[in-house]
Amino acid sequence: MMVLMPGLRGLSEGQQRLFFLSLTLVHRFRGDGLEAARDADVADAAGALASTYETESKGLIYEHRATSLPAQRLAGELRTVFDQLGRERPSAFVRDAAVVLRRLEQLALGAEQAAPGDRLSFLNLVGRVAGRIRPAADEPGPTELVL
């Protein structure tokens, strides 16, 4: 959690919930085998999708593309879920999503720099955190953090 805490600083409650949801989505969609995502792919996917949402918040429609195939796949999966979540309040959601995705990108890049030889350090952390998050039984939100 100490690694993730800087990513939460300054986020609203809704953005924090979206941040933890994005961690579970990254864990779910990371892939396996030759197409498995690495930390750099997570950063690439989050950065491309954040750029897409930032452009959209300015009233322009342009899809920024991730560079690697695993990152493109991950960005597509994240976009599908995020677009469903943002249907009710599209402009506010787009801004929140861009902020959260930039934080995710920074954390994935930071993990890669902190452990240069370990291409999965961030994804391994995400897996540990995602295992502690489960759907809320009595709340309408998609997930809650259970520590």
The 8 nearest C-alpha neighbors of each residue, nearest first, counted from 0:
[[1, 3, 2, 4, 128, 124, 5, 127],
 [2, 0, 4, 3, 5, 6, 7, 124],
 [1, 3, 0, 4, 5, 106, 6, 110],
 [4, 2, 0, 6, 1, 5, 7, 106],
 [3, 5, 7, 6, 1, 2, 0, 8],
 [6, 4, 8, 7, 3, 2, 1, 106],
 [7, 5, 4, 3, 102, 8, 106, 103],
 [8, 6, 4, 5, 10, 9, 15, 3],
 [9, 7, 5, 10, 6, 4, 11, 15],
 [8, 10, 7, 11, 6, 5, 15, 14],
 [11, 9, 14, 7, 8, 15, 12, 13],
 [10, 12, 14, 13, 15, 9, 7, 16],
 [13, 11, 15, 14, 16, 10, 17, 7],
 [14, 12, 16, 15, 11, 17, 10, 95],
 [13, 15, 17, 11, 16, 12, 10, 95],
 [16, 14, 18, 12, 17, 13, 10, 11],
 [17, 15, 13, 19, 18, 14, 20, 12],
 [16, 18, 20, 14, 15, 19, 21, 13],
 [17, 19, 15, 21, 16, 20, 99, 14],
 [20, 18, 22, 16, 21, 17, 15, 23],
 [19, 21, 17, 23, 22, 18, 16, 24],
 [20, 22, 24, 18, 19, 23, 17, 25],
 [23, 21, 19, 25, 20, 24, 125, 26],
 [24, 22, 129, 26, 20, 21, 25, 27],
 [23, 25, 21, 27, 26, 22, 28, 20],
 [26, 24, 22, 28, 27, 23, 29, 21],
 [25, 27, 23, 24, 29, 28, 126, 22],
 [26, 28, 24, 25, 29, 23, 30, 22],
 [29, 27, 25, 30, 26, 24, 73, 76],
 [30, 28, 36, 26, 25, 27, 35, 73],
 [31, 29, 35, 28, 34, 36, 32, 27],
 [32, 30, 35, 34, 33, 29, 36, 28],
 [31, 33, 35, 34, 30, 36, 29, 69],
 [32, 34, 35, 31, 30, 36, 69, 68],
 [35, 33, 32, 69, 31, 30, 36, 68],
 [36, 34, 31, 30, 32, 33, 29, 69],
 [35, 37, 69, 29, 40, 30, 34, 70],
 [36, 38, 40, 39, 119, 118, 41, 35],
 [37, 39, 41, 40, 119, 107, 118, 121],
 [38, 40, 42, 37, 41, 43, 108, 107],
 [41, 39, 70, 43, 37, 42, 38, 36],
 [40, 42, 38, 44, 43, 39, 45, 70],
 [43, 41, 104, 39, 45, 107, 40, 44],
 [42, 44, 40, 46, 41, 45, 65, 70],
 [45, 43, 70, 74, 41, 47, 65, 46],
 [44, 46, 100, 42, 48, 104, 43, 47],
 [47, 45, 49, 43, 44, 48, 104, 42],
 [48, 46, 50, 63, 44, 65, 49, 45],
 [47, 49, 51, 45, 50, 46, 44, 74],
 [50, 48, 97, 46, 52, 51, 100, 47],
 [51, 49, 53, 47, 48, 52, 54, 46],
 [52, 50, 48, 62, 54, 63, 49, 53],
 [51, 53, 55, 49, 54, 50, 93, 97],
 [54, 52, 50, 56, 55, 51, 97, 49],
 [53, 55, 51, 57, 52, 56, 59, 50],
 [54, 56, 52, 59, 58, 57, 60, 53],
 [55, 57, 53, 58, 54, 52, 93, 94],
 [58, 56, 55, 54, 59, 53, 60, 52],
 [57, 59, 55, 56, 60, 54, 53, 90],
 [60, 58, 55, 54, 57, 61, 56, 53],
 [59, 61, 55, 54, 58, 62, 51, 57],
 [62, 60, 51, 59, 63, 54, 55, 52],
 [61, 63, 51, 64, 60, 48, 50, 47],
 [62, 64, 47, 51, 50, 61, 48, 65],
 [65, 63, 47, 62, 66, 71, 48, 44],
 [64, 66, 71, 47, 44, 43, 70, 67],
 [65, 67, 64, 70, 68, 71, 43, 44],
 [68, 66, 70, 69, 65, 71, 40, 43],
 [67, 69, 71, 70, 72, 66, 34, 65],
 [70, 68, 72, 36, 71, 67, 34, 73],
 [71, 69, 40, 44, 73, 67, 68, 72],
 [72, 70, 68, 65, 74, 69, 73, 75],
 [71, 73, 69, 75, 70, 74, 68, 76],
 [72, 74, 70, 76, 75, 71, 69, 77],
 [73, 75, 44, 77, 71, 72, 76, 70],
 [76, 74, 78, 72, 73, 77, 71, 79],
 [75, 77, 73, 79, 78, 74, 72, 80],
 [76, 78, 74, 80, 79, 75, 81, 73],
 [79, 77, 81, 75, 76, 80, 82, 74],
 [80, 78, 76, 82, 77, 81, 75, 83],
 [79, 81, 83, 77, 78, 82, 84, 76],
 [80, 82, 78, 84, 83, 79, 77, 85],
 [83, 81, 85, 79, 84, 80, 78, 86],
 [84, 82, 80, 81, 85, 86, 79, 78],
 [85, 83, 81, 82, 86, 80, 87, 92],
 [86, 84, 89, 82, 92, 83, 87, 88],
 [85, 87, 89, 83, 88, 84, 82, 92],
 [88, 86, 85, 89, 84, 92, 83, 90],
 [89, 87, 85, 86, 91, 90, 92, 93],
 [88, 90, 85, 92, 86, 91, 93, 87],
 [89, 91, 93, 92, 88, 56, 94, 85],
 [92, 90, 94, 93, 89, 88, 95, 85],
 [91, 93, 95, 89, 85, 94, 90, 96],
 [92, 94, 96, 90, 91, 95, 52, 89],
 [93, 95, 97, 91, 92, 96, 98, 56],
 [96, 94, 92, 98, 97, 93, 14, 99],
 [95, 97, 93, 99, 98, 94, 92, 100],
 [96, 98, 49, 100, 94, 95, 99, 52],
 [99, 97, 95, 101, 96, 100, 94, 102],
 [100, 98, 96, 102, 101, 97, 18, 95],
 [99, 101, 103, 45, 97, 102, 49, 98],
 [100, 102, 104, 98, 103, 99, 49, 97],
 [103, 101, 105, 99, 100, 104, 6, 106],
 [102, 104, 100, 106, 101, 105, 107, 99],
 [103, 105, 42, 101, 107, 45, 102, 106],
 [106, 104, 102, 108, 103, 107, 109, 101],
 [105, 107, 109, 103, 108, 104, 110, 102],
 [106, 108, 110, 104, 42, 109, 105, 38],
 [109, 107, 111, 105, 106, 110, 42, 104],
 [108, 110, 106, 112, 111, 107, 105, 113],
 [111, 109, 113, 107, 112, 108, 121, 114],
 [110, 112, 108, 115, 109, 114, 113, 107],
 [111, 113, 109, 115, 110, 114, 108, 107],
 [114, 112, 110, 111, 109, 115, 108, 117],
 [113, 115, 111, 117, 112, 116, 110, 120],
 [116, 114, 112, 111, 117, 113, 118, 110],
 [115, 117, 114, 118, 111, 112, 119, 113],
 [118, 116, 114, 119, 115, 120, 111, 110],
 [117, 119, 38, 37, 120, 116, 111, 115],
 [120, 118, 122, 38, 117, 37, 121, 123],
 [119, 121, 123, 122, 117, 118, 124, 110],
 [122, 120, 124, 123, 110, 119, 107, 38],
 [121, 123, 125, 119, 124, 120, 126, 38],
 [124, 122, 126, 120, 125, 121, 119, 127],
 [125, 123, 121, 127, 126, 122, 128, 120],
 [124, 126, 122, 128, 123, 127, 129, 22],
 [127, 125, 123, 129, 124, 128, 26, 122],
 [126, 128, 124, 130, 125, 129, 123, 131],
 [129, 127, 125, 131, 130, 126, 124, 132],
 [130, 128, 23, 126, 132, 131, 127, 125],
 [129, 131, 128, 127, 132, 126, 133, 23],
 [132, 130, 129, 128, 145, 146, 133, 144],
 [133, 131, 144, 129, 145, 130, 143, 142],
 [132, 134, 142, 143, 135, 131, 144, 145],
 [135, 133, 142, 141, 143, 136, 132, 140],
 [136, 134, 138, 142, 143, 137, 133, 141],
 [135, 137, 138, 134, 139, 133, 142, 143],
 [136, 138, 135, 139, 140, 134, 143, 142],
 [139, 137, 135, 140, 136, 141, 142, 134],
 [138, 140, 141, 137, 135, 136, 142, 134],
 [141, 139, 138, 142, 135, 143, 134, 16],
 [142, 140, 134, 139, 135, 143, 20, 138],
 [143, 141, 134, 135, 133, 140, 20, 132],
 [142, 144, 135, 132, 133, 134, 145, 141],
 [143, 145, 132, 146, 131, 133, 142, 19],
 [144, 146, 132, 131, 143, 133, 130, 135],
 [145, 131, 144, 132, 128, 143, 130, 133]]
